[in-house]
Amino acid sequence: MPCWNIQKTGRDEEDMYVFDIRNLRIDKSGNYILVGEQNKTYTTYSQNHTTIKEYYLDIFILKIDPDGKLVWEVRIPKKQVFVPTANKKAGNMYDFASYALVMTDDKLLFFINDNIENLVIENRPKQVKWDKSCSQVIIIDKDGEMQRKIISDIPGKMMNNSFFELLPDNRVLTRYSFYKKYDKGDYRILDLRQFLAQ
């Protein structure tokens, strides 16, 4: 689907961000689920090369009823980074940025890699520490309540959100890679029922 964005420019480069509308879903009751993601881009220059850092920031979810009225809005705090450089392996960090989204009958499941502390909006870490990130699923129910569950607490082993395939019987296939060893990894089938169970 097309991706719309709204760009706001502040006093300096650090105040510039773009809000991308990435997903539009309809639940079984006919409500619209609008999912957007905020991101920032920083560019630094040196004598040898130019470095571009793309920060994928918070996810915003809006539930709108069939009459167009806002039911609720939820914000998932996160902070992920993609740093494309001359090093081809560094560019593969893009696979771990952003999120994968699965929608069940009455729940939204966001699969992300992020630091544990970043789910709290206040006093979040200012730096992204990839070696301390872990795979997580953020569950949003029909009332907008948010819950987080850790998929794996193995340090440096992260899920490829760009490889996330839906399978029958509420299962998904994804690939895990090791931090700084992108050519090595393994595949795992995740049963969504284990996350949805109370």
NORHUDA-V857610 format. One record per residue. N is the residue number from 1. SS is DSSP state (H for helix, E for strand, - for the rest). OMEGA is omega in whole degrees, 0 to 359 (none if undefined). NEAR is the number of other C-alpha atoms within 12 Angstrom. Layout:
# NORHUDA-V857610
N,SS,OMEGA,NEAR / N,SS,OMEGA,NEAR
This chain:
# NORHUDA-V857610
1,-,180,8 / 2,-,181,9 / 3,-,178,16 / 4,E,177,18 / 5,E,177,18 / 6,E,182,17 / 7,E,179,17 / 8,E,180,18 / 9,-,180,15 / 10,-,184,11 / 11,-,180,9 / 12,-,186,10 / 13,H,182,15 / 14,H,179,17 / 15,H,182,15 / 16,-,175,21 / 17,E,178,26 / 18,E,177,28 / 19,E,182,26 / 20,E,170,28 / 21,E,190,25 / 22,E,184,25 / 23,E,172,28 / 24,E,182,26 / 25,E,175,29 / 26,E,181,23 / 27,-,186,23 / 28,-,178,16 / 29,-,179,15 / 30,-,176,16 / 31,-,178,24 / 32,E,177,26 / 33,E,182,38 / 34,E,184,32 / 35,E,179,37 / 36,E,182,33 / 37,E,179,35 / 38,E,177,33 / 39,E,177,35 / 40,E,177,30 / 41,E,177,27 / 42,E,178,24 / 43,E,177,19 / 44,E,184,16 / 45,E,174,11 / 46,-,181,9 / 47,-,186,7 / 48,-,185,9 / 49,-,176,13 / 50,E,180,15 / 51,E,178,21 / 52,E,178,21 / 53,E,178,26 / 54,E,179,29 / 55,E,176,33 / 56,E,187,34 / 57,E,193,36 / 58,E,174,34 / 59,E,177,36 / 60,E,179,29 / 61,E,178,39 / 62,E,174,32 / 63,E,184,36 / 64,E,183,26 / 65,-,183,21 / 66,-,178,16 / 67,-,178,11 / 68,-,180,15 / 69,-,179,14 / 70,E,178,18 / 71,E,174,20 / 72,E,176,23 / 73,E,181,25 / 74,E,178,29 / 75,E,175,30 / 76,E,180,38 / 77,-,174,34 / 78,-,179,39 / 79,-,181,38 / 80,E,186,39 / 81,E,173,34 / 82,E,181,30 / 83,E,176,30 / 84,E,180,24 / 85,-,177,21 / 86,-,177,14 / 87,-,185,13 / 88,H,181,15 / 89,H,179,20 / 90,H,179,24 / 91,H,180,22 / 92,H,176,27 / 93,H,177,35 / 94,H,181,30 / 95,H,184,32 / 96,H,181,44 / 97,-,180,38 / 98,-,191,37 / 99,E,168,38 / 100,E,185,33 / 101,E,174,35 / 102,E,179,33 / 103,E,173,29 / 104,-,182,25 / 105,-,184,19 / 106,-,180,24 / 107,-,173,31 / 108,E,179,39 / 109,E,178,35 / 110,E,179,41 / 111,E,184,41 / 112,E,167,45 / 113,E,182,51 / 114,E,174,48 / 115,-,182,31 / 116,H,186,32 / 117,H,190,23 / 118,H,177,30 / 119,H,178,29 / 120,-,185,19 / 121,-,182,18 / 122,-,174,11 / 123,-,178,11 / 124,-,177,19 / 125,-,181,20 / 126,-,181,17 / 127,-,176,20 / 128,-,180,28 / 129,-,186,22 / 130,H,181,30 / 131,H,177,25 / 132,H,179,25 / 133,-,175,34 / 134,E,182,36 / 135,E,184,40 / 136,E,170,36 / 137,E,176,35 / 138,E,183,38 / 139,E,176,36 / 140,E,181,37 / 141,-,186,26 / 142,-,178,29 / 143,-,179,19 / 144,-,178,26 / 145,-,186,20 / 146,E,178,24 / 147,E,180,25 / 148,E,174,30 / 149,E,179,27 / 150,E,178,26 / 151,E,180,31 / 152,E,178,24 / 153,-,178,20 / 154,-,183,19 / 155,-,174,24 / 156,-,178,26 / 157,E,190,31 / 158,E,184,46 / 159,E,175,46 / 160,E,180,35 / 161,E,178,32 / 162,E,175,24 / 163,E,186,26 / 164,E,188,27 / 165,E,177,21 / 166,E,178,20 / 167,E,176,16 / 168,-,174,12 / 169,-,175,13 / 170,-,178,21 / 171,E,176,21 / 172,E,177,27 / 173,E,179,25 / 174,E,181,30 / 175,E,175,27 / 176,E,176,34 / 177,E,180,31 / 178,E,180,30 / 179,-,180,29 / 180,-,176,22 / 181,E,190,19 / 182,E,179,25 / 183,E,179,16 / 184,E,180,15 / 185,E,178,19 / 186,E,181,19 / 187,E,180,20 / 188,E,173,22 / 189,E,180,24 / 190,E,176,29 / 191,E,184,19 / 192,H,182,30 / 193,H,180,17 / 194,H,178,17 / 195,H,183,27 / 196,H,179,26 / 197,-,180,11 / 198,-,none,9
